[in-house]
Each structure stands twice: as structure tokens, then as C-alpha cells.
Amino acid sequence: MLAQGHLLREEGAFDTCYLSYSDGADSEENIEGAKELSLVNLLAEAIKGPLLSSNSQVQISTLDLLFHYLSSIGTLDNQIHVMVEENIADYVFEVLRLSDCKDPVVRMCLQVLDFLSTAKEAFKLRLVIGFHTLIPVLHYVAKVPFHPAQFQTVKLIYECISECPGAVSSSQMEELVLVLIKMLKKDSNGEMGMTPDTFIMACSVFVVLIRSPSCNGDLDLPKSVEDAVKHAALSCICISERDINQILQCLYLLKEAYAYSHDGNTINSSKLTLRSCILDICRTHLLPWLISGIHEMEEEIVLAVLETFHLILLHSSNDAMEFAESLISSSWFSFSFGCLGLFTGDRIKYRVYLLLSSLIDSLLGNDSGQPIRDAALDLPSDPVDLVFLLGQRRSNNLNLPSCQTAILLIMYTSTLYDERIADEKLVLASLEQYILLNRSDFHDPTNDNFIVTQLVNLYGLLRGLGKMNHEIHYSQEAEEILFRLIKNDEWDLLSARIHKVSLRWLFQQENIVESLDHQILAFCRNYNLEGGDIIIGNIYQTIDVQTLAELVSEKDNYGARLFVCLLAQLFEEGQEHDVISVLNLMATLIHICPAASDQLSLHGIGSTMSTWCYSSNTFSETTFMSILLLVFKILSSVHPEALSADQSWIAVTMKMMEYFIPPENSDVLSNESLFVIGILSLILHLSTSKALEEASKTILFNTSIISAVNTAVCAAASKGPALVDHDEGTSIGETLIFVLLLHYFAIRSLHATVQGVVDWQNFFVSTNPAEPLPFIGIHCHDLCRILHFGSPVVKIIASYSLLELFNRVSNQINNTHEELKCSVGYLMSIKSILEGLVFYDDARVATNCAVCLSMLLRWEKLENQTKLHGKSNWCRMIMEEMTVSLVSPRLASLSLAKSQRPAIHIATAMLKQKEIPRWMRTVFNNSCISGILNSIDASSLSLETLVLLHELLKSDFLSTEQTATISQMLQECRKHIYTNSECLPSEPIKQVLTTPYDLGDVYSYLIDLMSSETYIDMDSWGFHVGNKRLLEEIELFLRTLTVDNTCR
């Protein structure tokens, strides 16, 4: 009744009732009772029964009365304490247990328990006893959005866990954590919200768990904290209009969780996963949220976020480094000074500079950010003021030196990552003033070279940018001071972190070339050929081989000249160890940037190599191999134009042949000799582009090489069928492969460098078979024998060599109109070998042999006594197999499908004869040609098929209907090519050898080089690869068709 009448809601109502009761007591017995029991005790006793009443209305009214009493303003803490001592809390917990989680009993019980919990120590024991009743209640209130009892429930759970560690069982803890995580998850995805107080208290529960891991039992705490942090963070970041206290508590949980992930066993997989999750939240959510919303945020939130980031950077680990890079990628220096412009308080300024100092620690290592920490309180917030302070005289302010050191560090680090905190002209002027005012301090031996590094980087960057923008206003005096600092032998430029624009500007300054020579030599000495960047201390270098390779490959600096001059000097001084270091690094530079070989060649690397040839100093075989490595790198990537006027390579070539080619006859060459043969092949290859022509001649007519080639060929040819067992895995096979490669490039070089001197028919016949050729060459019959019996790789190279030789003979016959000097039997033996390889598995071998065979058919027009094809059943079989494959490609076997291109070469050659075999019309009858046309369309038409159709047209094999069909298809094909914009193929990318010491890679590279030059792709027959040649052949076909129609 009192509760319903609202009597207890008025201030002092209960005290008034208490006085009235005392004044109205007449009997002596009542007075004694009042002395023993206060009204609070009486009230407690009075409500115990109603609390456990089976009448729900009585129970609810009693709880209402108790709530109003506890919540009245006049209620004192000791009165609440009496209530707890009278076991009222136990009764309420019992009511809660019997409530079956139904409102309003649940709500009122929790409200009462919330008030009773203010009696700290007295309530603690009751809370432990009644804690089990809170678990089902938590399940209930967690399902109701914004339930009014959510906060009190979570708060009681928090108090029990925090005040009574270990009182909660493992199963209870696991159940509670799962419910709380579920609540946070539903809140983050908007499925079900919670009040700000409930959110804060839920986060507080996990903070307590982190701080008191002993109360966790068997709980997988890192995983639970990970889920809680993730959902709490997403809830605050992704949902707008969050309470500031919610965000602050979430960030507090985030910091505690990250610190926990570093405690104890740091290799714990669960903790590593937790740490990774937190870093991901900071990188992908918190950082973008801060940057995008900084203008609308309160200062307290910004501070809390900065503290969180700072905590991550304070831990020395790869995580800190990765997070530092994330900050840098978000232009953190610019953001930091923007933040200082928005918030002018000292707390923000101090935190920003501390974070910058830790950021620099992570980026540069070795506590590099300490100068900023030392001067953080004195540094201004405006970057313009920072620049101004840098150019002031130090004597005017005792704190100025430390401030200037910090400012220089900030500017240096920011420019490394392409951030500009002030106008470049203003910074350059201030920096020059700083250099001029402090010139005497720079020569103090106690000074840190890191200061010099910062000065050089900043100054070089500003000057380099000014040069790019055509701004040349600078102090020459300041420049000279800086150059003197660079020339100081104690300073190591190439082990410093320096911007590429600054480094390029330095490499453009002729005044410091000598100093840069010493720096490069130091870099070469420290460079590990097997590794990547040089690491000194904890600083990862930005000046690595990639940077140097880019510099050397460009024309606008002295990089290539420096390396060439340095190597020449070392050759003269006989410093073998340094020579090897420089040679290996130069080879690596070319591997990274092949264009570097052009610049090195233009700056006289050939002349430098020739100083090695004439040097009186004795070098070891290791040095020679390093020289060969560099030579191979250069010649395999250089453009011929860079070598066209360089005669110094003659001496290098002769030195290599003298040192590595054995004078005695041996059918097996050493690995070093084979490597030299690979280099000689490259020289011969370049001679076909009018480079190194004289050097090529010394190779072509060198008797030692000619003897080595003849010996290896004779040994291989004499093995007969057993030659197939001598593949690239054997010494004989490997020697034969390199000899054949040398022969191929020699034939091409002979044609390019000594035109008109060589009688190519001498490769077919000889007046004295035992007499070798006066230049590098292999007789045709030996080449065919090797082609027939050789291993797969040998067959490939031999077929290319034979094709090159046939082309030279064919050109000579066509140009001079001379007759073949070889016998019919000789040609028949060659023909037999070629026919046997037309269906070979390797398409290159099959096509090469088919082209050679087609040349034999063309030669027959000049040799009337030779009838090679008229009665050839083999040629007819090839034609028939080809037509079957073209008409029904799905029915053709894989070997026949691969043989279409070789067979077309033969068919085309036969159709060009004056007397076409009669059986050709039987093979290419009307139904066969119609079948071929039905099997192809505009998108699948190949160049070889079109060439065949063209020859059929010129030989009058096609009907009027068939020519009309082809004409329409060609129109569609041309349209298809233009639509797909593929008519002009791009220039092929030149392969760069990766491991030249591996002979397998060497000959594979040379085979690829040989394949790219083959006459199959580009010769008098016109078989170019790509749509450009297909378009040309389409035009030729249509032009022929037009002429034929006109004639008719």
C-alpha cells in the first residue's frame, strides 16, 4: 500500500514514518523492541515472507516497495548494508530463480540487486552464492532488444568476475562469454541493439577476463577476446551516432587485448591470431575511420585512437613494422599535421609527436625517433613554423638545437615516403640557411653521420625536384659544403636510406664522382650475391641493387660510367677480390635491368675488358669466370647499335679463345670451354646485326675452334645409332650441343660478314673429304647423320643448322644460276633422312625438315637428271595424310595434327613445280578441297592453310564456286582481325639468362635465340608469324584472284 501510494518516493518520507511510530508507542515493551531493532530490520523481516509469496501480485508489490525504499534519496549506505545483512539479497536471488525469467519480476529483482550491490563487501558473498541464477537471466535479457535489465545483469556479472576471481566455474564462464559475444555481434550487424551502458559493461567484462586470466579456467580466452574485440570495434566504427563513452571503452578493450596478445608465450597460435585480428581492425577499419572522420570527432576519441596506434608501434616486432607501413601508405605525416591544425591542445600535440617518433623507430630502427621525443614539448604545431625554426641561429635559443634535429628528422623521413609538409622552395631556403649557419658543426668527429644522411637526402631531393621543374635557384656555397660532407670517407652513402630522386641528382654531379666511386666499391664489397638488400643494424636499405640497376640503365647520370671506370682502375691495380665483387654486381645489375648493358657498352665496358687482356697482373680462374659471366650478360641483352663501333671486343674474344679453347684434339670439352663457346655464339649472332664483325671473323677462322668442332663432330658421327644415348646429360652430348649451336650462328655470321667469299656448295661436296673447311662448318652429310641419330635436343639444333645451310645454298643457286655439284645419290640420301623426320614429335624438327625437303624439290627444277618426287610414294603418302587431317581434323591423330604445317610446306613446293605430279590432282580433287573449306572458317584460318589455297588457285585446282567461298571467307577473316586489333604483333620480349653458370640454361637460351631467327618464321617463303603476315597473304590471294578474273 505504501509503495502504491507513492509515500516512499518523497524525500524523508520513511524517516517521518519512523518518528511517528516512535512517538506513538506507549507501552514499555514497544520501547524495548525499538532499542533492539531499527525500522530497517523490521522492514527486512516484514518483507521476507511476501517476497516468497505464491501470489505474484504480492511478490511484485513487495519488490516495488523494496525498490522505492532503496532508491529514495534519504536511504543511507548503512541501511542498505543492514538489508544485505538481513539476507534480503538472498531472498531476491531466490525470487529471481523462481521467476522463470518472466517480466516484470526479472526487471524488478535486478533493479533491487543493483541497489543492494552498493554494499560492497556484504553483498559480495551473496552475489557469489546467487550468481548461477544470473546465467539464465542473461540468456533471457540478451534476446530482448534494449531490455531495461540488460545493464544490471551484465553489471552484476562484471562485479562477480572482478571481485571474486575463480568463483565462476569454467562452464559458466564459457556460457557467459558466448552470450556476451552474441550480444556484441547482433549489435554490430544491427540485428539487435543495446544501451550504451550495457555495451560499456560488456566490454568491461572482457577487460577483466584479460587482466585476470586465472578466472578463465579452460576457456579459450584469445579466441573469445578476438570475437569480442572484432564485434565491438565494428559496432562503434560502422554504426553512426555512437556514444563517446562507448567508443572510448571499445578502444580501451582494443589496447588491453593487444597488450594481452604480447604477454606470456608469444608463439601461442591463438594469441598470434588475436594480434593479427587487432592489427587488421586497425588497418582496415580504425585507420580509414579516423582519417575520414577526423573533422567531426571529439578530441578524446582522437587521443584514444592515437594511443592505440602508439601502443602497436611500441612493440618491436614485424607487426609494428607492417602497421608503420600502413600508416605511411595513408600519408601519416600530412595527416598528423592536419590533426594538429584541428586540435590545438598540448595533449594532442604531445601524442602526435610521440607517435611520429615511434613510427620513425619502426621505419628506420635503432631508436631513430628519439630526437622527436626529446623535443616534443617544444616543437610547434604548424609545419611552416617548423621550417622557419630549421633556418634559425642556434645561439638564440637553448632548446633550438634539439628542435632542429627533430625537425630535420621529420622532414627527412617524410620525404622518403614522398610526403611534403611544406612548400619545397621554402624548405630548400631554410635548409640552405641551416647548412650555412652550422657548417662548423658538421666537421665535428663526434657528430652522428645520420645527420649528414638527412641533409644529403633532403638537399638532393629538393634540388632534383627543382631540376625536374626547371627551377635552379640555389646557394652554391651551401652546395659546396654539402659536397665536402659527401667526400668524407667516414660517411657511407649507399648504406643510408635516401630517396631515388635525391640519389639520381647525386649521380649527376661530376664534382663527387670520385667519392661515389668509393661508395660503389664499398657497396660491392658488402653485397651478397645470393641475397637481396643489404641490412646494416636494423635499417633496411632502400639503396639496393634494384635502385643501382635503374640508375645504370638510364642516360641522365654517371652510374654506368662510374662502374666502368671503377672496374678499369681495379684491373690496373690488380685488386682481384674487389674485381670479382664489382664484376658480380654488374652482372646482377644487367640481370635486373637488361638496358644497363647498353649504357655500360656505350661507356666503354669493352675497352675496360680489353685492359684485362693486356694486364700484366695474374688473375685466378674465379676472376675469369666472373668476367665470362659479365660478358655473357652483356652480350645476351645489349642492342647491337651500342656495340657497332666498338673494336675493343676483338682482344676480349681472342683472350677467351686462347684461355679456354684446348689446342689438342678432344671430343669432350670442359664446362668452361663450353661456356666460352656460348659467348662466342652470341658474338657471331650480334655480327648479323653489323656489330662485332671483326671479332666474329677471328672466331670463324680460328684454327683451334675449327679443330675442336671437327673433332667433336667426327666423334659424334662415328657413333652411329648409339649417338641417341649421348644426350645433354652426358659430356659428349653436351659438347655436341654447343658445337652445333656454334655452327648455326657461324653459318649466319659467314653470310653476314664475308658475303661472296664462301661457296656454300662446299658443305655438300668436297674434292678431298678428309680436308676440313677453312672456317667453322660441318659438312651436310655429317649434319644429316647427327640429325638422324641424335638425341631430341641435338635433332632440334641440327635441323635448324641444316635449314640455315639449305637456305644459303638455295640463295646461291638462285643468284648465280649454277647447278648443284652433288650427285643424285647424295641428294637421295639427304631426302631419305628428311622424309623420315617429317612426322617427328617435335614440331620444330618436323617443320625444319619439311622446309628442307621442299627446297630439294625446288632444286630439281635446275637439275634435270634428278627426279626426286615424280615416283615418290612417300610424298604422296604425306599429301594424303595431310588432306585427311585438314578435311577431318577431329579424326586425325595427334601426330598428324602436328604434321600439318610441315606437310603444307611440301605440298606448296610441289605445286610450284613446272611439272606438277599427276597424282596431286587425284589427292587434291574437288571433294577434298571442298572438305578443307568446310572444316575452316574466318576465325580458324591459318597462314599455312591460306598459302596452300593460294598455290592451289595459281595451279588451277580450284573451281569457281570454291574461289567464291574462299573470297568471302577472307573478307570475314580480315574483318575479324581488325575487330580484334591484333594485326600488328608487339615486339617480342628478349629473354635474359638467369643462371649462366648452368650450361643447360645457356644452351636453352641459345636455342630460343636460334628459334626466334628461323627461316620458318621469316624467309623468302614469307611465313611470318602473326596477323600482319596473314593480312598480307590475304591481299596477295585476292590480287591473284582479281588478275585471273580479268584474264578470263
C-alpha positions, 0 to 999 in steps of 0.5 A: 500500500505504501509503495502504491501510494507513492509515500516512499518516493518523497524525500524523508518520507520513511524517516517521518514514518519512523518518528511517528511510530516512535512517538506513538508507542506507549507501552514499555515493551514497544520501547524495548523492541525499538532499542533492539531493532531499527525500522530497517530490520523490521522492514527486512523481516516484514518483507521476507515472507511476501517476497516468497509469496505464491501470489505474484501480485504480492511478490511484485508489490513487495519488490516495488516497495523494496525498490522505492525504499532503496532508491529514495534519496534519504536511504543511507549506505548503512541501511542498505548494508543492514538489508544485505545483512538481513539476507534480503539479497538472498531472498531476491536471488531466490525470487529471481530463480523462481521467476522463470525469467518472466517480466516484470519480476526479472526487471524488478529483482535486478533493479533491487540487486543493483541497489543492494550491490552498493554494499560492497563487501556484504553483498559480495558473498551473496552475489557469489552464492546467487550468481548461477541464477544470473546465467539464465537471466542473461540468456533471457535479457540478451534476446530482448532488444534494449531490455531495461535489465540488460545493464544490471545483469551484465553489471552484476556479472562484471562485479562477480568476475572482478571481485571474486576471481575463480568463483565462476566455474569454467562452464559458466564462464564459457556460457557467459562469454558466448552470450556476451559475444552474441550480444556484441555481434547482433549489435554490430550487424544491427540485428539487435541493439543495446544501451550504451551502458550495457555495451560499456559493461560488456566490454568491461567484462572482457577487460577483466577476463584479460587482466585476470586470466586465472578466472578463465579456467579452460576457456579459450580466452584469445579466441573469445577476446578476438570475437569480442574485440572484432564485434565491438570495434565494428559496432562503434566504427560502422554504426553512426551516432555512437556514444563517446563513452562507448567508443572510448571503452571499445578502444580501451578493450582494443589496447588491453587485448593487444597488450594481452596478445604480447604477454606470456608465450608469444608463439601461442597460435591463438594469441598470434591470431588475436594480434593479427585480428587487432592489427587488421581492425586497425588497418582496415577499419580504425585507420580509414575511420579516423582519417575520414572522420577526423573533422567531426570527432571529439578530441578524446576519441582522437587521443584514444585512437592515437594511443592505440596506434602508439601502443602497436608501434611500441612493440618491436616486432614485424607487426609494428613494422607492417602497421608503420607501413600502413600508416605511411601508405595513408600519408601519416605525416600530412595527416598528423599535421592536419590533426594538429591544425584541428586540435590545438591542445598540448595533449594532442600535440604531445601524442602526435609527436610521440607517435611520429617518433615511434613510427620513425623507430619502426621505419628506420630502427635503432631508436631513430625517433628519439630526437622527436621525443626529446623535443616534443614539448617544444616543437610547434604545431604548424609545419611552416613554423617548423621550417622557419625554426630549421633556418634559425641561429642556434645561439638564440635559443637553448632548446633550438638545437634539439628542435632542429634535429627533430625537425630535420628528422621529420622532414627527412623521413617524410620525404622518403615516403614522398610526403611534403609538409611544406612548400619545397622552395621554402624548405630548400631556403631554410635548409640552405640557411641551416647548412650555412649557419652550422657548417662548423658543426658538421666537421665535428668527429663526434657528430652522428653521420645520420645527420649528414644522411638527412641533409644529403637526402633532403638537399638532393631531393629538393634540388632534383625536384627543382631540376625536374621543374626547371627551377635552379635557384640555389646557394652554391656555397651551401652546395659546396659544403654539402659536397665536402660532407659527401667526400668524407670517407667516414660517411657511407652513402649507399648504406643510408636510406635516401630517396631515388630522386635525391640519389639520381641528382647525386649521380649527376654531379661530376664534382663527387664522382670520385667519392661515389666511386668509393661508395660503389666499391664499398657497396660491392664489397658488402653485397651478397650475391645470393641475397637481396638488400643489404641490412646494416643494424636494423635499417633496411636499405632502400639503396639496393641493387634494384635502385643501382640497376635503374640508375645504370640503365638510364642516360641522365647520370654517371652510374654506368660510367662510374662502374666502368671506370671503377672496374678499369682502375681495379684491373690496373691495380690488380685488386682481384677480390674487389674485381670479382665483387664489382664484376658480380654486381654488374652482372646482377645489375644487367640481370635486373635491368637488361638496358644497363648493358647498353649504357655500360657498352656505350661507356666503354665496358669493352675497352675496360675488358680489353685492359684485362687482356693486356694486364700484366697482373695474374688473375685466378680462374674465379676472376675469369669466370666472373668476367665470362659471366659479365660478358655473357650478360652483356652480350645476351641483352645489349642492342647491337647499335651500342656495340657497332663501333666498338673494336675493343671486343676483338682482344676480349674474344681472342683472350677467351679463345686462347684461355679456354679453347684446348689446342689438342684434339678432344671430343669432350670439352670442359664446362668452361670451354663450353661456356666460352663457346656460348659467348662466342655464339652470341658474338657471331649472332650480334655480327648479323646485326653489323656489330662485332664483325671483326671479332666474329671473323677471328672466331670463324677462322680460328684454327683451334675452334675449327679443330675442336668442332671437327673433332667433336663432330667426327666423334659424334658421327662415328657413333652411329645409332648409339649417338641417341644415348649421348644426350645433354646429360652426358659430356659428349652430348653436351659438347655436341650441343654447343658445337652445333649451336656454334655452327648455326650462328657461324653459318649466319655470321659467314653470310653476314660478314664475308658475303661472296667469299664462301661457296656454300656448295662446299658443305655438300661436296668436297674434292678431298673429304678428309680436308676440313673447311677453312672456317667453322662448318660441318659438312651436310652429310655429317649434319644429316647423320647427327640429325638422324641419330641424335638425341631430341635436343641435338635433332632440334639444333641440327635441323635448324643448322641444316635449314640455315645451310639449305637456305644459303645454298638455295640463295646461291643457286638462285643468284648465280644460276649454277647447278648443284655439284652433288650427285643424285645419290647424295641428294637421295640420301639427304631426302631419305633422312628428311622424309623420315623426320617429317612426322617427328614429335617435335614440331620444330624438327618436323617443320625444319625438315619439311622446309628442307625437303621442299627446297630439294624439290625446288632444286630439281627444277635446275637439275634435270637428271634428278627426279626426286618426287615424280615416283615418290610414294612417300610424298604422296603418302604425306599429301594424303595424310595431310588432306585427311587431317585438314578435311577431318581434323577431329579424326586425325591423330595427334601426330598428324595434327602436328604434321600439318604445317610441315606437310603444307610446306611440301605440298606448296613446293610441289605445286610450284613445280613446272611439272606438277605430279599427276597424282596431286590432282587425284589427292587434291580433287574437288571433294577434298578441297571442298572438305578443307573449306568446310572444316575452316572458317574466318576465325580458324584460318591459318597462314599455312592453310591460306598459302596452300589455297593460294598455290592451289588457285595459281595451279588451277585446282580450284573451281569457281564456286570454291574461289567464291567461298574462299573470297568471302571467307577472307573478307570475314577473316580480315574483318575479324582481325581488325575487330580484334586489333591484333594485326600488328604483333608487339615486339617480342620480349628478349629473354635474359639468362638467369643462371649462366653458370648452368650450361643447360640454361645457356644452351636453352637460351641459345636455342630460343635465340636460334628459334626466334631467327628461323627461316620458318618464321621469316624467309623468302617463303614469307611465313611470318608469324602473326596477323600482319603476315596473314593480312598480307597473304590475304591481299596477295590471294585476292590480287591473284584472284582479281588478275585471273578474273580479268584474264578470263 
